[in-house]
């Protein structure tokens, strides 16, 4: 059985690093994954970049929210994963 892997990436003003980060996940050999980009109220181009990534690859989901910090952003991502996370909580 090939279980789905969820990768949660908190994003805050990360336009310089976002493409490299997403590409590094997409280049993995494991294909049954979803990438959840949690835009934590970015004030640079990160928000638009997240939307562009989700348009390019159906495995990428984007959540836009107000800035509350990386911990809240990660928890927001956990709340949206497709299954139950037995390790995270």
Buried (B, 14 or more C-beta within 10 A) or exposed (E): EEEEBBBBBBBBBBBEEBEEBBEEBBEEEEEEBBBBBBBBBBEBBBBEBBBBBBEEEEBBBBBBEEEEEEEBBBBBBBEEBEEEEEEEE
